[in-house]
Amino acid sequence: MQEGLGNGLLLIGGALIVIGILAKYGLLGWFGHLPGDISVKGENSAFYFPITTMIVISIILSVIANLFRKF
């Protein structure tokens, strides 16, 4: 049980490092700016709902989860 938890934490930590490196060098500029993301700006307020970005992330995470389930 603890061995699986440790492996999971290492995987999450590694993924966070990779995402941090990508963000630092500007390789995630598309993130949140896809067609279909809703952005409404008023005089004193703003509303942002990145629906397309959330769908893309959901698909990517589902594919990764299914790959890990097989192993």
N, CA, C and O atoms as a Tripos MOL2 file, in Angstrom:
@<TRIPOS>MOLECULE
protein
  284   283    71     0     0
PROTEIN
NO_CHARGES

@<TRIPOS>ATOM
      1 N           0.8220   -1.1960    0.0000 N.3       1 MET1
      2 CA          0.0000    0.0000    0.0000 C.3       1 MET1
      3 C           0.8640    1.2570    0.0000 C.2       1 MET1
      4 O           0.6280    2.1660   -0.7950 O.2       1 MET1
      5 N           1.8560    1.3200    0.8750 N.am      2 GLN2
      6 CA          2.6950    2.5090    0.9540 C.3       2 GLN2
      7 C           3.5740    2.6570   -0.2750 C.2       2 GLN2
      8 O           3.8960    3.7720   -0.6840 O.2       2 GLN2
      9 N           3.9610    1.5390   -0.8620 N.am      3 GLU3
     10 CA          4.7960    1.6030   -2.0570 C.3       3 GLU3
     11 C           4.0300    2.2450   -3.2110 C.2       3 GLU3
     12 O           4.5950    3.0520   -3.9490 O.2       3 GLU3
     13 N           2.7790    1.9060   -3.3730 N.am      4 GLY4
     14 CA          1.9540    2.4990   -4.4220 C.3       4 GLY4
     15 C           1.7300    3.9850   -4.1840 C.2       4 GLY4
     16 O           1.7270    4.7710   -5.1320 O.2       4 GLY4
     17 N           1.5440    4.3740   -2.9360 N.am      5 LEU5
     18 CA          1.3640    5.7790   -2.5980 C.3       5 LEU5
     19 C           2.6260    6.5650   -2.9180 C.2       5 LEU5
     20 O           2.5570    7.6630   -3.4700 O.2       5 LEU5
     21 N           3.7730    6.0040   -2.5720 N.am      6 GLY6
     22 CA          5.0450    6.6670   -2.8660 C.3       6 GLY6
     23 C           5.2580    6.8560   -4.3590 C.2       6 GLY6
     24 O           5.6960    7.9180   -4.8020 O.2       6 GLY6
     25 N           4.9490    5.8250   -5.1280 N.am      7 ASN7
     26 CA          5.0900    5.9330   -6.5810 C.3       7 ASN7
     27 C           4.1460    6.9880   -7.1550 C.2       7 ASN7
     28 O           4.5180    7.7360   -8.0590 O.2       7 ASN7
     29 N           2.9480    7.0400   -6.6340 N.am      8 GLY8
     30 CA          1.9880    8.0390   -7.0940 C.3       8 GLY8
     31 C           2.4460    9.4570   -6.7820 C.2       8 GLY8
     32 O           2.3120   10.3560   -7.6120 O.2       8 GLY8
     33 N           2.9850    9.6530   -5.5850 N.am      9 LEU9
     34 CA          3.4870   10.9750   -5.2170 C.3       9 LEU9
     35 C           4.6880   11.3790   -6.0670 C.2       9 LEU9
     36 O           4.8210   12.5460   -6.4380 O.2       9 LEU9
     37 N           5.5510   10.4360   -6.3730 N.am     10 LEU10
     38 CA          6.6870   10.7270   -7.2580 C.3      10 LEU10
     39 C           6.2100   11.1100   -8.6570 C.2      10 LEU10
     40 O           6.7600   12.0210   -9.2760 O.2      10 LEU10
     41 N           5.2100   10.4290   -9.1450 N.am     11 LEU11
     42 CA          4.6600   10.7320  -10.4700 C.3      11 LEU11
     43 C           4.0330   12.1230  -10.4990 C.2      11 LEU11
     44 O           4.2480   12.8840  -11.4430 O.2      11 LEU11
     45 N           3.2640   12.4530   -9.4770 N.am     12 ILE12
     46 CA          2.6410   13.7720   -9.4110 C.3      12 ILE12
     47 C           3.7030   14.8600   -9.2990 C.2      12 ILE12
     48 O           3.5970   15.9000   -9.9500 O.2      12 ILE12
     49 N           4.7220   14.6290   -8.4810 N.am     13 GLY13
     50 CA          5.8050   15.6000   -8.3470 C.3      13 GLY13
     51 C           6.5480   15.8100   -9.6540 C.2      13 GLY13
     52 O           6.8690   16.9430  -10.0120 O.2      13 GLY13
     53 N           6.8210   14.7320  -10.3650 N.am     14 GLY14
     54 CA          7.4970   14.8410  -11.6620 C.3      14 GLY14
     55 C           6.6580   15.6000  -12.6710 C.2      14 GLY14
     56 O           7.1800   16.4040  -13.4440 O.2      14 GLY14
     57 N           5.3630   15.3450  -12.6650 N.am     15 ALA15
     58 CA          4.4700   16.0570  -13.5860 C.3      15 ALA15
     59 C           4.4350   17.5420  -13.2650 C.2      15 ALA15
     60 O           4.4170   18.3700  -14.1760 O.2      15 ALA15
     61 N           4.4250   17.8920  -11.9860 N.am     16 LEU16
     62 CA          4.4340   19.3000  -11.6040 C.3      16 LEU16
     63 C           5.7300   19.9950  -12.0200 C.2      16 LEU16
     64 O           5.7100   21.1600  -12.4180 O.2      16 LEU16
     65 N           6.8420   19.2950  -11.9300 N.am     17 ILE17
     66 CA          8.1210   19.8630  -12.3620 C.3      17 ILE17
     67 C           8.1000   20.1290  -13.8620 C.2      17 ILE17
     68 O           8.5220   21.1950  -14.3110 O.2      17 ILE17
     69 N           7.6110   19.1640  -14.6390 N.am     18 VAL18
     70 CA          7.5470   19.3330  -16.0930 C.3      18 VAL18
     71 C           6.6220   20.4970  -16.4590 C.2      18 VAL18
     72 O           6.9630   21.3110  -17.3170 O.2      18 VAL18
     73 N           5.4660   20.5770  -15.8190 N.am     19 ILE19
     74 CA          4.5300   21.6690  -16.0970 C.3      19 ILE19
     75 C           5.1520   23.0120  -15.7120 C.2      19 ILE19
     76 O           4.9760   24.0010  -16.4230 O.2      19 ILE19
     77 N           5.8700   23.0500  -14.6030 N.am     20 GLY20
     78 CA          6.5340   24.2790  -14.1840 C.3      20 GLY20
     79 C           7.5870   24.7350  -15.1770 C.2      20 GLY20
     80 O           7.6920   25.9270  -15.4660 O.2      20 GLY20
     81 N           8.3670   23.8020  -15.7030 N.am     21 ILE21
     82 CA          9.3820   24.1460  -16.6990 C.3      21 ILE21
     83 C           8.7310   24.6640  -17.9750 C.2      21 ILE21
     84 O           9.1880   25.6510  -18.5510 O.2      21 ILE21
     85 N           7.6660   24.0030  -18.4180 N.am     22 LEU22
     86 CA          6.9550   24.4560  -19.6200 C.3      22 LEU22
     87 C           6.3760   25.8540  -19.4260 C.2      22 LEU22
     88 O           6.4370   26.6810  -20.3360 O.2      22 LEU22
     89 N           5.8190   26.1210  -18.2530 N.am     23 ALA23
     90 CA          5.2350   27.4340  -17.9790 C.3      23 ALA23
     91 C           6.3100   28.5100  -17.9050 C.2      23 ALA23
     92 O           6.1020   29.6300  -18.3720 O.2      23 ALA23
     93 N           7.4560   28.1760  -17.3220 N.am     24 LYS24
     94 CA          8.5330   29.1570  -17.1780 C.3      24 LYS24
     95 C           9.0520   29.6320  -18.5340 C.2      24 LYS24
     96 O           9.3530   30.8140  -18.6990 O.2      24 LYS24
     97 N           9.1580   28.7410  -19.4860 N.am     25 TYR25
     98 CA          9.6990   29.0940  -20.7930 C.3      25 TYR25
     99 C           8.6220   29.4680  -21.8080 C.2      25 TYR25
    100 O           8.9080   29.5780  -23.0010 O.2      25 TYR25
    101 N           7.3940   29.6630  -21.3480 N.am     26 GLY26
    102 CA          6.3250   30.1690  -22.2040 C.3      26 GLY26
    103 C           5.7720   29.1750  -23.1980 C.2      26 GLY26
    104 O           5.2010   29.5770  -24.2120 O.2      26 GLY26
    105 N           5.9250   27.8910  -22.9390 N.am     27 LEU27
    106 CA          5.4310   26.8920  -23.8750 C.3      27 LEU27
    107 C           3.9590   26.5360  -23.6340 C.2      27 LEU27
    108 O           3.3920   25.6950  -24.3320 O.2      27 LEU27
    109 N           3.3600   27.1780  -22.6550 N.am     28 LEU28
    110 CA          1.9390   26.9520  -22.3740 C.3      28 LEU28
    111 C           1.1190   28.2040  -22.6850 C.2      28 LEU28
    112 O           0.1080   28.4580  -22.0310 O.2      28 LEU28
    113 N           1.5430   28.9810  -23.6700 N.am     29 GLY29
    114 CA          0.8510   30.2090  -24.0290 C.3      29 GLY29
    115 C          -0.5510   29.9740  -24.5620 C.2      29 GLY29
    116 O          -1.4080   30.8500  -24.4540 O.2      29 GLY29
    117 N          -0.7930   28.8140  -25.1300 N.am     30 TRP30
    118 CA         -2.1170   28.4790  -25.6540 C.3      30 TRP30
    119 C          -3.1000   28.1840  -24.5340 C.2      30 TRP30
    120 O          -4.3130   28.2480  -24.7370 O.2      30 TRP30
    121 N          -2.5860   27.8620  -23.3590 N.am     31 PHE31
    122 CA         -3.4170   27.4230  -22.2380 C.3      31 PHE31
    123 C          -4.3830   28.5340  -21.8230 C.2      31 PHE31
    124 O          -3.9540   29.5980  -21.3750 O.2      31 PHE31
    125 N          -5.6620   28.2920  -21.9710 N.am     32 GLY32
    126 CA         -6.6760   29.2540  -21.6000 C.3      32 GLY32
    127 C          -7.0600   30.2150  -22.7010 C.2      32 GLY32
    128 O          -7.8810   31.1040  -22.4780 O.2      32 GLY32
    129 N          -6.4890   30.0620  -23.8800 N.am     33 HIS33
    130 CA         -6.7890   30.9660  -24.9880 C.3      33 HIS33
    131 C          -7.2210   30.2100  -26.2400 C.2      33 HIS33
    132 O          -6.9500   30.6490  -27.3570 O.2      33 HIS33
    133 N          -7.8820   29.0920  -26.0580 N.am     34 LEU34
    134 CA         -8.3500   28.3070  -27.1990 C.3      34 LEU34
    135 C          -9.6790   28.8520  -27.7120 C.2      34 LEU34
    136 O         -10.4110   29.5040  -26.9670 O.2      34 LEU34
    137 N          -9.9960   28.5900  -28.9800 N.am     35 PRO35
    138 CA        -11.3160   28.9770  -29.4770 C.3      35 PRO35
    139 C         -12.3940   28.2460  -28.6780 C.2      35 PRO35
    140 O         -12.2970   27.0380  -28.4620 O.2      35 PRO35
    141 N         -13.3930   28.9560  -28.2500 N.am     36 GLY36
    142 CA        -14.4490   28.3600  -27.4400 C.3      36 GLY36
    143 C         -14.3520   28.7410  -25.9780 C.2      36 GLY36
    144 O         -15.3140   28.5520  -25.2340 O.2      36 GLY36
    145 N         -13.2100   29.2760  -25.5410 N.am     37 ASP37
    146 CA        -13.0890   29.7820  -24.1820 C.3      37 ASP37
    147 C         -13.8640   31.0940  -24.1040 C.2      37 ASP37
    148 O         -13.7050   31.9700  -24.9540 O.2      37 ASP37
    149 N         -14.6920   31.2200  -23.0870 N.am     38 ILE38
    150 CA        -15.5760   32.3750  -22.9690 C.3      38 ILE38
    151 C         -14.8990   33.4450  -22.1180 C.2      38 ILE38
    152 O         -14.4540   33.1780  -21.0020 O.2      38 ILE38
    153 N         -14.8280   34.6500  -22.6590 N.am     39 SER39
    154 CA        -14.2370   35.7770  -21.9570 C.3      39 SER39
    155 C         -15.1010   37.0070  -22.1930 C.2      39 SER39
    156 O         -15.2670   37.4520  -23.3280 O.2      39 SER39
    157 N         -15.6520   37.5540  -21.1050 N.am     40 VAL40
    158 CA        -16.4970   38.7420  -21.1940 C.3      40 VAL40
    159 C         -15.8990   39.7960  -20.2700 C.2      40 VAL40
    160 O         -15.7220   39.5580  -19.0750 O.2      40 VAL40
    161 N         -15.5910   40.9510  -20.8270 N.am     41 LYS41
    162 CA        -15.0180   42.0310  -20.0280 C.3      41 LYS41
    163 C         -15.9550   43.2260  -20.0520 C.2      41 LYS41
    164 O         -16.3330   43.7130  -21.1170 O.2      41 LYS41
    165 N         -16.3240   43.6910  -18.8680 N.am     42 GLY42
    166 CA        -17.1480   44.8780  -18.7310 C.3      42 GLY42
    167 C         -16.2930   46.0430  -18.2680 C.2      42 GLY42
    168 O         -15.0660   45.9550  -18.2450 O.2      42 GLY42
    169 N         -16.9480   47.1320  -17.9000 N.am     43 GLU43
    170 CA        -16.2000   48.2920  -17.4280 C.3      43 GLU43
    171 C         -15.5320   48.0220  -16.0890 C.2      43 GLU43
    172 O         -14.3760   48.3870  -15.8750 O.2      43 GLU43
    173 N         -16.2650   47.3860  -15.1970 N.am     44 ASN44
    174 CA        -15.7450   47.1700  -13.8420 C.3      44 ASN44
    175 C         -15.6080   45.6990  -13.4720 C.2      44 ASN44
    176 O         -15.3190   45.3820  -12.3180 O.2      44 ASN44
    177 N         -15.8060   44.8080  -14.4140 N.am     45 SER45
    178 CA        -15.7440   43.3890  -14.0900 C.3      45 SER45
    179 C         -15.2980   42.5850  -15.2990 C.2      45 SER45
    180 O         -15.2850   43.0590  -16.4350 O.2      45 SER45
    181 N         -14.9370   41.3560  -15.0030 N.am     46 ALA46
    182 CA        -14.5340   40.4380  -16.0700 C.3      46 ALA46
    183 C         -14.9910   39.0390  -15.6920 C.2      46 ALA46
    184 O         -14.9930   38.6640  -14.5200 O.2      46 ALA46
    185 N         -15.3780   38.2750  -16.7040 N.am     47 PHE47
    186 CA        -15.7890   36.8860  -16.5090 C.3      47 PHE47
    187 C         -15.0230   36.0350  -17.5020 C.2      47 PHE47
    188 O         -14.9830   36.3390  -18.6940 O.2      47 PHE47
    189 N         -14.4130   34.9620  -17.0050 N.am     48 TYR48
    190 CA        -13.6230   34.0920  -17.8620 C.3      48 TYR48
    191 C         -13.9830   32.6470  -17.5610 C.2      48 TYR48
    192 O         -13.9170   32.2110  -16.4120 O.2      48 TYR48
    193 N         -14.3610   31.9060  -18.5910 N.am     49 PHE49
    194 CA        -14.7210   30.4950  -18.4370 C.3      49 PHE49
    195 C         -14.0360   29.6930  -19.5390 C.2      49 PHE49
    196 O         -14.5290   29.6550  -20.6660 O.2      49 PHE49
    197 N         -12.9060   29.0500  -19.2330 N.am     50 PRO50
    198 CA        -12.1230   28.3330  -20.2520 C.3      50 PRO50
    199 C         -12.6680   26.9330  -20.5400 C.2      50 PRO50
    200 O         -12.0060   25.9380  -20.2420 O.2      50 PRO50
    201 N         -13.8500   26.8520  -21.1100 N.am     51 ILE51
    202 CA        -14.5190   25.5660  -21.3080 C.3      51 ILE51
    203 C         -13.7590   24.6480  -22.2730 C.2      51 ILE51
    204 O         -13.6380   23.4510  -22.0110 O.2      51 ILE51
    205 N         -13.2570   25.1820  -23.3630 N.am     52 THR52
    206 CA        -12.5280   24.3530  -24.3280 C.3      52 THR52
    207 C         -11.2330   23.8350  -23.7240 C.2      52 THR52
    208 O         -10.8730   22.6740  -23.9200 O.2      52 THR52
    209 N         -10.5410   24.6850  -22.9960 N.am     53 THR53
    210 CA         -9.3010   24.2670  -22.3350 C.3      53 THR53
    211 C          -9.5740   23.1500  -21.3350 C.2      53 THR53
    212 O          -8.8020   22.1960  -21.2400 O.2      53 THR53
    213 N         -10.6760   23.2650  -20.5840 N.am     54 MET54
    214 CA        -11.0140   22.2250  -19.6100 C.3      54 MET54
    215 C         -11.3340   20.9000  -20.3000 C.2      54 MET54
    216 O         -10.9810   19.8370  -19.7890 O.2      54 MET54
    217 N         -11.9970   20.9540  -21.4490 N.am     55 ILE55
    218 CA        -12.3130   19.7270  -22.1950 C.3      55 ILE55
    219 C         -11.0330   19.0610  -22.6880 C.2      55 ILE55
    220 O         -10.8920   17.8420  -22.5980 O.2      55 ILE55
    221 N         -10.0950   19.8630  -23.2110 N.am     56 VAL56
    222 CA         -8.8240   19.3170  -23.6970 C.3      56 VAL56
    223 C          -8.0430   18.6770  -22.5490 C.2      56 VAL56
    224 O          -7.5040   17.5810  -22.7050 O.2      56 VAL56
    225 N          -7.9780   19.3430  -21.4100 N.am     57 ILE57
    226 CA         -7.2690   18.7850  -20.2530 C.3      57 ILE57
    227 C          -7.9370   17.5070  -19.7780 C.2      57 ILE57
    228 O          -7.2520   16.5520  -19.4140 O.2      57 ILE57
    229 N          -9.2660   17.4730  -19.7760 N.am     58 SER58
    230 CA         -9.9910   16.2750  -19.3650 C.3      58 SER58
    231 C          -9.6840   15.0890  -20.2770 C.2      58 SER58
    232 O          -9.4960   13.9690  -19.8020 O.2      58 SER58
    233 N          -9.6350   15.3360  -21.5780 N.am     59 ILE59
    234 CA         -9.3170   14.2580  -22.5260 C.3      59 ILE59
    235 C          -7.8970   13.7520  -22.3010 C.2      59 ILE59
    236 O          -7.6650   12.5430  -22.2820 O.2      59 ILE59
    237 N          -6.9530   14.6600  -22.1330 N.am     60 ILE60
    238 CA         -5.5520   14.2670  -21.9120 C.3      60 ILE60
    239 C          -5.4190   13.4520  -20.6310 C.2      60 ILE60
    240 O          -4.7590   12.4130  -20.6260 O.2      60 ILE60
    241 N          -6.0390   13.9130  -19.5450 N.am     61 LEU61
    242 CA         -5.9590   13.1800  -18.2790 C.3      61 LEU61
    243 C          -6.6550   11.8220  -18.3620 C.2      61 LEU61
    244 O          -6.1980   10.8590  -17.7460 O.2      61 LEU61
    245 N          -7.7450   11.7330  -19.1080 N.am     62 SER62
    246 CA         -8.4330   10.4430  -19.2760 C.3      62 SER62
    247 C          -7.5570    9.4480  -20.0240 C.2      62 SER62
    248 O          -7.4980    8.2730  -19.6600 O.2      62 SER62
    249 N          -6.8770    9.9120  -21.0640 N.am     63 VAL63
    250 CA         -5.9810    9.0330  -21.8220 C.3      63 VAL63
    251 C          -4.8400    8.5580  -20.9320 C.2      63 VAL63
    252 O          -4.4940    7.3770  -20.9490 O.2      63 VAL63
    253 N          -4.2500    9.4660  -20.1540 N.am     64 ILE64
    254 CA         -3.1470    9.0920  -19.2620 C.3      64 ILE64
    255 C          -3.6250    8.1060  -18.2090 C.2      64 ILE64
    256 O          -2.9410    7.1220  -17.9310 O.2      64 ILE64
    257 N          -4.7940    8.3540  -17.6160 N.am     65 ALA65
    258 CA         -5.3280    7.4490  -16.5960 C.3      65 ALA65
    259 C          -5.5880    6.0630  -17.1770 C.2      65 ALA65
    260 O          -5.3090    5.0630  -16.5160 O.2      65 ALA65
    261 N          -6.1120    5.9800  -18.3940 N.am     66 ASN66
    262 CA         -6.3650    4.6790  -19.0140 C.3      66 ASN66
    263 C          -5.0710    3.9520  -19.3310 C.2      66 ASN66
    264 O          -5.0160    2.7250  -19.2460 O.2      66 ASN66
    265 N          -4.0370    4.6810  -19.6920 N.am     67 LEU67
    266 CA         -2.7340    4.0400  -19.9440 C.3      67 LEU67
    267 C          -2.1730    3.4490  -18.6630 C.2      67 LEU67
    268 O          -1.6230    2.3470  -18.6830 O.2      67 LEU67
    269 N          -2.3000    4.1580  -17.5490 N.am     68 PHE68
    270 CA         -1.7800    3.6540  -16.2840 C.3      68 PHE68
    271 C          -2.6150    2.5100  -15.7330 C.2      68 PHE68
    272 O          -2.0880    1.6550  -15.0210 O.2      68 PHE68
    273 N          -3.9060    2.4750  -16.0470 N.am     69 ARG69
    274 CA         -4.7570    1.3760  -15.5900 C.3      69 ARG69
    275 C          -4.3570    0.0500  -16.2180 C.2      69 ARG69
    276 O          -4.5230   -1.0070  -15.6090 O.2      69 ARG69
    277 N          -3.8260    0.1070  -17.4410 N.am     70 LYS70
    278 CA         -3.4400   -1.1210  -18.1400 C.3      70 LYS70
    279 C          -2.1710   -1.7240  -17.5660 C.2      70 LYS70
    280 O          -1.9280   -2.9210  -17.7190 O.2      70 LYS70
    281 N          -1.3550   -0.9020  -16.9040 N.am     71 PHE71
    282 CA         -0.0740   -1.4040  -16.3700 C.3      71 PHE71
    283 C          -0.1520   -1.6280  -14.9260 C.2      71 PHE71
    284 O           0.8290   -2.0470  -14.3130 O.2      71 PHE71
@<TRIPOS>BOND
     1     1     2 1
     2     2     3 1
     3     3     4 2
     4     3     5 am
     5     5     6 1
     6     6     7 1
     7     7     8 2
     8     7     9 am
     9     9    10 1
    10    10    11 1
    11    11    12 2
    12    11    13 am
    13    13    14 1
    14    14    15 1
    15    15    16 2
    16    15    17 am
    17    17    18 1
    18    18    19 1
    19    19    20 2
    20    19    21 am
    21    21    22 1
    22    22    23 1
    23    23    24 2
    24    23    25 am
    25    25    26 1
    26    26    27 1
    27    27    28 2
    28    27    29 am
    29    29    30 1
    30    30    31 1
    31    31    32 2
    32    31    33 am
    33    33    34 1
    34    34    35 1
    35    35    36 2
    36    35    37 am
    37    37    38 1
    38    38    39 1
    39    39    40 2
    40    39    41 am
    41    41    42 1
    42    42    43 1
    43    43    44 2
    44    43    45 am
    45    45    46 1
    46    46    47 1
    47    47    48 2
    48    47    49 am
    49    49    50 1
    50    50    51 1
    51    51    52 2
    52    51    53 am
    53    53    54 1
    54    54    55 1
    55    55    56 2
    56    55    57 am
    57    57    58 1
    58    58    59 1
    59    59    60 2
    60    59    61 am
    61    61    62 1
    62    62    63 1
    63    63    64 2
    64    63    65 am
    65    65    66 1
    66    66    67 1
    67    67    68 2
    68    67    69 am
    69    69    70 1
    70    70    71 1
    71    71    72 2
    72    71    73 am
    73    73    74 1
    74    74    75 1
    75    75    76 2
    76    75    77 am
    77    77    78 1
    78    78    79 1
    79    79    80 2
    80    79    81 am
    81    81    82 1
    82    82    83 1
    83    83    84 2
    84    83    85 am
    85    85    86 1
    86    86    87 1
    87    87    88 2
    88    87    89 am
    89    89    90 1
    90    90    91 1
    91    91    92 2
    92    91    93 am
    93    93    94 1
    94    94    95 1
    95    95    96 2
    96    95    97 am
    97    97    98 1
    98    98    99 1
    99    99   100 2
   100    99   101 am
   101   101   102 1
   102   102   103 1
   103   103   104 2
   104   103   105 am
   105   105   106 1
   106   106   107 1
   107   107   108 2
   108   107   109 am
   109   109   110 1
   110   110   111 1
   111   111   112 2
   112   111   113 am
   113   113   114 1
   114   114   115 1
   115   115   116 2
   116   115   117 am
   117   117   118 1
   118   118   119 1
   119   119   120 2
   120   119   121 am
   121   121   122 1
   122   122   123 1
   123   123   124 2
   124   123   125 am
   125   125   126 1
   126   126   127 1
   127   127   128 2
   128   127   129 am
   129   129   130 1
   130   130   131 1
   131   131   132 2
   132   131   133 am
   133   133   134 1
   134   134   135 1
   135   135   136 2
   136   135   137 am
   137   137   138 1
   138   138   139 1
   139   139   140 2
   140   139   141 am
   141   141   142 1
   142   142   143 1
   143   143   144 2
   144   143   145 am
   145   145   146 1
   146   146   147 1
   147   147   148 2
   148   147   149 am
   149   149   150 1
   150   150   151 1
   151   151   152 2
   152   151   153 am
   153   153   154 1
   154   154   155 1
   155   155   156 2
   156   155   157 am
   157   157   158 1
   158   158   159 1
   159   159   160 2
   160   159   161 am
   161   161   162 1
   162   162   163 1
   163   163   164 2
   164   163   165 am
   165   165   166 1
   166   166   167 1
   167   167   168 2
   168   167   169 am
   169   169   170 1
   170   170   171 1
   171   171   172 2
   172   171   173 am
   173   173   174 1
   174   174   175 1
   175   175   176 2
   176   175   177 am
   177   177   178 1
   178   178   179 1
   179   179   180 2
   180   179   181 am
   181   181   182 1
   182   182   183 1
   183   183   184 2
   184   183   185 am
   185   185   186 1
   186   186   187 1
   187   187   188 2
   188   187   189 am
   189   189   190 1
   190   190   191 1
   191   191   192 2
   192   191   193 am
   193   193   194 1
   194   194   195 1
   195   195   196 2
   196   195   197 am
   197   197   198 1
   198   198   199 1
   199   199   200 2
   200   199   201 am
   201   201   202 1
   202   202   203 1
   203   203   204 2
   204   203   205 am
   205   205   206 1
   206   206   207 1
   207   207   208 2
   208   207   209 am
   209   209   210 1
   210   210   211 1
   211   211   212 2
   212   211   213 am
   213   213   214 1
   214   214   215 1
   215   215   216 2
   216   215   217 am
   217   217   218 1
   218   218   219 1
   219   219   220 2
   220   219   221 am
   221   221   222 1
   222   222   223 1
   223   223   224 2
   224   223   225 am
   225   225   226 1
   226   226   227 1
   227   227   228 2
   228   227   229 am
   229   229   230 1
   230   230   231 1
   231   231   232 2
   232   231   233 am
   233   233   234 1
   234   234   235 1
   235   235   236 2
   236   235   237 am
   237   237   238 1
   238   238   239 1
   239   239   240 2
   240   239   241 am
   241   241   242 1
   242   242   243 1
   243   243   244 2
   244   243   245 am
   245   245   246 1
   246   246   247 1
   247   247   248 2
   248   247   249 am
   249   249   250 1
   250   250   251 1
   251   251   252 2
   252   251   253 am
   253   253   254 1
   254   254   255 1
   255   255   256 2
   256   255   257 am
   257   257   258 1
   258   258   259 1
   259   259   260 2
   260   259   261 am
   261   261   262 1
   262   262   263 1
   263   263   264 2
   264   263   265 am
   265   265   266 1
   266   266   267 1
   267   267   268 2
   268   267   269 am
   269   269   270 1
   270   270   271 1
   271   271   272 2
   272   271   273 am
   273   273   274 1
   274   274   275 1
   275   275   276 2
   276   275   277 am
   277   277   278 1
   278   278   279 1
   279   279   280 2
   280   279   281 am
   281   281   282 1
   282   282   283 1
   283   283   284 2
@<TRIPOS>SUBSTRUCTURE
     1 MET1         2 RESIDUE 1 A MET
     2 GLN2         6 RESIDUE 1 A GLN
     3 GLU3        10 RESIDUE 1 A GLU
     4 GLY4        14 RESIDUE 1 A GLY
     5 LEU5        18 RESIDUE 1 A LEU
     6 GLY6        22 RESIDUE 1 A GLY
     7 ASN7        26 RESIDUE 1 A ASN
     8 GLY8        30 RESIDUE 1 A GLY
     9 LEU9        34 RESIDUE 1 A LEU
    10 LEU10       38 RESIDUE 1 A LEU
    11 LEU11       42 RESIDUE 1 A LEU
    12 ILE12       46 RESIDUE 1 A ILE
    13 GLY13       50 RESIDUE 1 A GLY
    14 GLY14       54 RESIDUE 1 A GLY
    15 ALA15       58 RESIDUE 1 A ALA
    16 LEU16       62 RESIDUE 1 A LEU
    17 ILE17       66 RESIDUE 1 A ILE
    18 VAL18       70 RESIDUE 1 A VAL
    19 ILE19       74 RESIDUE 1 A ILE
    20 GLY20       78 RESIDUE 1 A GLY
    21 ILE21       82 RESIDUE 1 A ILE
    22 LEU22       86 RESIDUE 1 A LEU
    23 ALA23       90 RESIDUE 1 A ALA
    24 LYS24       94 RESIDUE 1 A LYS
    25 TYR25       98 RESIDUE 1 A TYR
    26 GLY26      102 RESIDUE 1 A GLY
    27 LEU27      106 RESIDUE 1 A LEU
    28 LEU28      110 RESIDUE 1 A LEU
    29 GLY29      114 RESIDUE 1 A GLY
    30 TRP30      118 RESIDUE 1 A TRP
    31 PHE31      122 RESIDUE 1 A PHE
    32 GLY32      126 RESIDUE 1 A GLY
    33 HIS33      130 RESIDUE 1 A HIS
    34 LEU34      134 RESIDUE 1 A LEU
    35 PRO35      138 RESIDUE 1 A PRO
    36 GLY36      142 RESIDUE 1 A GLY
    37 ASP37      146 RESIDUE 1 A ASP
    38 ILE38      150 RESIDUE 1 A ILE
    39 SER39      154 RESIDUE 1 A SER
    40 VAL40      158 RESIDUE 1 A VAL
    41 LYS41      162 RESIDUE 1 A LYS
    42 GLY42      166 RESIDUE 1 A GLY
    43 GLU43      170 RESIDUE 1 A GLU
    44 ASN44      174 RESIDUE 1 A ASN
    45 SER45      178 RESIDUE 1 A SER
    46 ALA46      182 RESIDUE 1 A ALA
    47 PHE47      186 RESIDUE 1 A PHE
    48 TYR48      190 RESIDUE 1 A TYR
    49 PHE49      194 RESIDUE 1 A PHE
    50 PRO50      198 RESIDUE 1 A PRO
    51 ILE51      202 RESIDUE 1 A ILE
    52 THR52      206 RESIDUE 1 A THR
    53 THR53      210 RESIDUE 1 A THR
    54 MET54      214 RESIDUE 1 A MET
    55 ILE55      218 RESIDUE 1 A ILE
    56 VAL56      222 RESIDUE 1 A VAL
    57 ILE57      226 RESIDUE 1 A ILE
    58 SER58      230 RESIDUE 1 A SER
    59 ILE59      234 RESIDUE 1 A ILE
    60 ILE60      238 RESIDUE 1 A ILE
    61 LEU61      242 RESIDUE 1 A LEU
    62 SER62      246 RESIDUE 1 A SER
    63 VAL63      250 RESIDUE 1 A VAL
    64 ILE64      254 RESIDUE 1 A ILE
    65 ALA65      258 RESIDUE 1 A ALA
    66 ASN66      262 RESIDUE 1 A ASN
    67 LEU67      266 RESIDUE 1 A LEU
    68 PHE68      270 RESIDUE 1 A PHE
    69 ARG69      274 RESIDUE 1 A ARG
    70 LYS70      278 RESIDUE 1 A LYS
    71 PHE71      282 RESIDUE 1 A PHE
